[in-house]
Amino acid sequence: MAAATAAGAIAADLLDLDPEDFAPEIAEYVAGGSRSEDIPALARATGDPEIRAWARSVVAATDAPDAPLASDGVRHLASGDPPEDPSEDLVWVPTILALTQEAVERSLVDEASAPSEGPAGD
């Protein structure tokens, strides 16, 4: 689990992926309650074969400096071709979940920093 989580964070960072790249899919997942049973649908909606293969190749080639204890496990998870079903991809699923978490965090920061409208006359 730690290796998969690290692989997702590494892939999102190394590929310079941004939550906005998957905004409609992430928004739908969050609006649905971010339920664990909806993760496969999120992975399938966002995980086209090319991006998943790219993510795996980049993660497999990295030394994972941010997660040195997990780097062998991370490289192992990313080796080989991605599974046909994106929801079974142990690199892509944590990648899209890391991007979802980043999107939610950004949204909360934006919401907290937005000027609030007080009562009339304020």
Buried (B, 14 or more C-beta within 10 A) or exposed (E): EEBBBBBBBBBBBBBEBEBEBBEEBBBEBBEEEBEEEBBBBBBBBBBEEEBBBBBBBBBBEBEBEEBEEBBEBBBBBBEEEBBEEBBBBBBBBBBBBBBBBBBBEEBEEEEEEEEEEEEEEE
